[in-house]
Each structure stands twice: as C-alpha cells, then as structure tokens.
C-alpha cells in the first residue's frame, strides 16, 4: 500500500492481542458525580442507587459531593474540594454523571465539577480513555436535553461514553421516603446502564492509554523531539 503522506514508523497496525484488556489487581474504580446540592437531591439519590448496582457487580464506587466546591476560577487548585475532586478523578477508571434538568439544560453544579477537571499538558486530557455513563432526572415529563449535553462533553473529553443512558421523569414520584428508588421501567433502565458501563470498563481495563493513542499526536511529539535534538547550541 502506497501511503506517501504517512510516517509509517509512527503508524502501528492494531491487532486483537494489543487491544485485549489487562488483568489489574484491584476492582474497577467508578466515580459518580451528581448535580444538585438540595437536601433531597434526586440526582444524588439516582447515583446512590447506581452505585449500589455497580458495587454488586464488583466495582469500587466513590461519590463526589459537590457542596462547598467553588466556582471554576473562583479559587485555585489547592482548595480542599478541588483537590478531592482531582484525586478522585485520578483514582477512577470510569465515571457516572447525573444531572437534574434545569432550564432545559444540565445544572450549573454539575457543569462546575466538569469545568474543574484539569486539562493535562498538550492535548492529553485527564479524562481520556475513561468510561462514562450519563443520566438525568427530570422535574416534569421525560426529556433528554441534559444527557445529550453530557454526551457531547464526554466525547469532547475523549471518554468512552457508552451507548445507553437514563432519564427519569417526575423523579419526585420515583423514590421512597428513605431515598430508595421504586421498582419501575426507569429503575430497570438504570440497571441496564450500570451493567453496560461495567462491561465497557472491563473491556478497556488497563488499555486506555493504548486505545486513545493517536497518530497525529505521535507525529507532533516526534516533530517536537526532533526540534529539541537538532537545535543549535546557543
């Protein structure tokens, strides 16, 4: 095959063996974010329910509670809540984002958490290669505005965003007083989403760096290295 515009030294052909998941010595690590600080937060109740399902499958689950997180750029990264979020992000292999829909959009509370996620050096993002499931809760009829926006964000942040998603309409009717979700098709959908997230996380374990490695970035790195090696001494 004649590919004159490609540096073939930097173009490695993927194979089945190379993309196989790696055995790791710890359970899959899933971080859950929700988008409301209300005392009875239905997005929090939804991720707590999701977390129980993931734990049943064998995942290690942590939930970040956003109360006290400052607005992006209104504090620095030494802030305790920001440090907590960054440490949980580094710990995680996969994530669940669940937002209430407000004014036809995701909540500012969830967006603030995402905006605090750092961009690492160059084009490599801290979320790159992590799996992601998106969910929303609605105060009224079922809508998909928030999950659609979250899906766009997940793709932009180079996350492996699973196909399935959950939207719970009239969420105030779907939870018992003790916070547990009632049996319903909406609950079954959350089970579906967590099952799919867990499967995708197992499929990609230990492989995020390889699966998200890009020819264009290898080219850029090679060019930068060449400039450094060949620059004249000043």
Helices and strands as residue ranges (DSSP letters): G 8-10, E 29-34, H 42-57, E 60-64, H 80-91, E 94-100, H 108-116, E 131-137, H 145-156, E 160-168, G 171-173, H 185-203, H 208-211, H 215-230
